[in-house]
């Protein structure tokens, strides 16, 4: 069962490459759903209980929406290595 979820998550990530010409709202929905799915799959892979699966799903959805918004604005975040990030135009 765990391998099935992992396979679906990987397929969903590769499927996102076809999402170039989406509107802002569409990219936010796709980002939110992908983030939620990856959060739940990660919690399941780590053997978390159902409460943590819900929490990771909500956190993943929030992160996915934020990533989609930043991609739409052509802004990328780069880790500096000390726990902070530098946000600037994407290459």
Residue frames relative to the residue before (quaternion, step in Angstrom):
aa qw qx qy qz dx dy dz
X 1.0000 0.0000 0.0000 0.0000 0.00 0.00 0.00
X 0.6526 0.5254 -0.3126 0.4476 3.55 0.97 -0.89
X 0.6493 0.5166 -0.3168 0.4596 3.59 1.03 -0.78
X 0.6117 0.5474 -0.3480 0.4529 3.57 1.09 -0.65
X 0.6605 0.4946 -0.3071 0.4741 3.60 0.93 -0.89
X 0.6587 0.5098 -0.3099 0.4585 3.56 0.94 -0.87
X 0.6492 0.5161 -0.3118 0.4637 3.57 0.99 -0.79
X 0.6531 0.5021 -0.3092 0.4751 3.57 1.00 -0.79
X 0.6403 0.5225 -0.3258 0.4592 3.58 1.01 -0.78
X 0.6561 0.4949 -0.3121 0.4767 3.59 0.95 -0.84
X 0.6469 0.5113 -0.3205 0.4662 3.60 0.96 -0.79
X 0.6417 0.5208 -0.3244 0.4601 3.59 1.03 -0.76
X 0.6479 0.5120 -0.3230 0.4623 3.58 0.98 -0.79
X 0.6749 0.4713 -0.2979 0.4834 3.58 0.94 -0.83
X 0.6267 0.5462 -0.3322 0.4456 3.58 1.14 -0.58
X 0.5735 0.6123 -0.3764 0.3930 3.59 1.18 -0.43
X 0.5535 0.6166 -0.4050 0.3865 3.60 1.16 -0.37
X 0.6400 0.5201 -0.3242 0.4635 3.59 1.22 -0.34
X 0.5997 0.6083 -0.3324 0.3997 3.60 1.27 -0.01
X 0.2430 0.8199 -0.4928 0.1608 3.60 1.00 0.68
X 0.7925 0.3258 -0.1533 0.4922 3.60 0.88 -0.90
X 0.3578 0.7348 -0.5018 0.2831 3.58 0.93 0.87
X 0.5282 -0.5981 0.4885 0.3530 3.54 -1.24 0.44
X 0.7024 -0.4586 0.3280 0.4345 3.56 -1.28 0.20
X 0.6735 0.4975 -0.2996 0.4574 3.58 0.90 -0.89
X 0.6508 0.5145 -0.3206 0.4571 3.57 0.95 -0.82
X 0.6733 0.4815 -0.3105 0.4673 3.59 0.92 -0.81
X 0.6154 0.5311 -0.3522 0.4638 3.61 1.11 -0.58
X 0.6481 0.5074 -0.3206 0.4688 3.60 0.98 -0.81
X 0.6722 0.4845 -0.3004 0.4724 3.59 0.87 -0.92
X 0.6507 0.5141 -0.3158 0.4610 3.59 0.97 -0.81
X 0.6631 0.5084 -0.3007 0.4598 3.56 0.97 -0.84
X 0.6754 0.4837 -0.2953 0.4719 3.57 0.92 -0.87
X 0.6543 0.5034 -0.3155 0.4678 3.57 0.98 -0.80
X 0.6560 0.5111 -0.3111 0.4600 3.57 0.94 -0.85
X 0.6506 0.5082 -0.3148 0.4684 3.57 0.98 -0.83
X 0.6605 0.5054 -0.3113 0.4597 3.57 0.92 -0.86
X 0.6757 0.4817 -0.3029 0.4686 3.58 0.90 -0.85
X 0.6210 0.5417 -0.3413 0.4521 3.59 1.06 -0.66
X 0.6824 0.4730 -0.2832 0.4800 3.57 0.91 -0.91
X 0.6430 0.5154 -0.3265 0.4630 3.60 0.97 -0.80
X 0.6497 0.5105 -0.3171 0.4655 3.58 0.97 -0.81
X 0.6573 0.4996 -0.3114 0.4706 3.59 0.94 -0.85
X 0.6454 0.5113 -0.3165 0.4710 3.58 1.03 -0.77
X 0.6553 0.5133 -0.3146 0.4562 3.58 0.96 -0.83
X 0.7000 0.4456 -0.2623 0.4926 3.59 1.12 -0.64
X 0.4989 -0.6925 0.3995 0.3346 3.58 1.30 0.03
X 0.3006 0.7733 -0.5059 0.2359 3.60 1.12 0.60
X 0.5172 -0.6207 0.4814 0.3399 3.56 -1.23 0.45
X 0.7273 -0.4728 0.2784 0.4122 3.58 -1.28 0.24
X 0.5879 0.5628 -0.3837 0.4363 3.63 1.09 -0.52
X 0.6851 0.4690 -0.2846 0.4791 3.58 0.92 -0.87
X 0.5966 0.5527 -0.3698 0.4493 3.60 1.08 -0.56
X 0.6424 0.5083 -0.3194 0.4764 3.59 1.02 -0.77
X 0.6624 0.5068 -0.3043 0.4602 3.57 0.92 -0.91
X 0.6918 0.4607 -0.2947 0.4715 3.60 0.86 -0.88
X 0.6059 0.5473 -0.3576 0.4533 3.59 1.10 -0.56
X 0.6736 0.4806 -0.2920 0.4797 3.58 0.96 -0.86
X 0.6577 0.4976 -0.3126 0.4714 3.59 0.97 -0.82
X 0.6490 0.5148 -0.3125 0.4649 3.58 1.01 -0.78
X 0.6332 0.5233 -0.3288 0.4659 3.58 1.04 -0.75
X 0.6536 0.5050 -0.3141 0.4681 3.59 0.96 -0.85
X 0.6667 0.4893 -0.3060 0.4716 3.59 0.92 -0.85
X 0.6462 0.5311 -0.3230 0.4428 3.60 0.97 -0.78
X 0.6431 0.5054 -0.3224 0.4766 3.58 1.02 -0.75
X 0.6627 0.5018 -0.3136 0.4590 3.60 0.95 -0.82
X 0.6379 0.5079 -0.3321 0.4742 3.59 0.99 -0.76
X 0.6454 0.5152 -0.3252 0.4608 3.58 0.97 -0.80
X 0.6513 0.5065 -0.3265 0.4611 3.60 0.95 -0.77
X 0.6791 0.4845 -0.2994 0.4631 3.57 0.90 -0.85
X 0.6207 0.5227 -0.3491 0.4688 3.60 1.03 -0.67
X 0.6458 0.5258 -0.3203 0.4515 3.57 1.03 -0.79
X 0.6973 0.4405 -0.2606 0.5019 3.60 1.11 -0.64
X 0.4064 -0.7252 0.4512 0.3245 3.59 1.34 -0.05
X 0.4699 0.6261 -0.4655 0.4129 3.57 0.99 0.92
X 0.1046 -0.7922 0.6003 0.0336 3.59 -0.93 0.92
X 0.2957 -0.7352 0.5833 0.1783 3.56 -1.14 0.69
X 0.1182 -0.7875 0.6041 0.0303 3.54 -0.89 1.02
X 0.3928 -0.7183 0.5244 0.2341 3.57 -0.82 1.03
X 0.3464 -0.7469 0.5358 0.1873 3.56 -0.94 0.91
X 0.5422 -0.6330 0.3947 0.3868 3.60 1.21 -0.32
X 0.7077 0.4142 -0.2656 0.5070 3.60 1.23 -0.27
X 0.6789 -0.4952 0.2807 0.4638 3.57 1.25 0.37
X 0.6598 0.4540 -0.3110 0.5117 3.60 1.27 -0.03
X 0.3024 -0.7529 0.5627 0.1584 3.53 -1.29 0.37
X 0.2697 -0.7171 0.6212 0.1646 3.52 -1.25 0.62
X 0.1358 -0.7960 0.5876 0.0525 3.60 -0.69 1.06
X 0.2101 0.7553 -0.5952 0.1765 3.57 -0.79 1.10
X 0.7459 -0.3904 0.2784 0.4624 3.59 -1.31 0.02
X 0.4700 -0.6568 0.5128 0.2910 3.52 -1.12 0.73
X 0.5248 -0.6442 0.4438 0.3356 3.62 -1.03 0.63
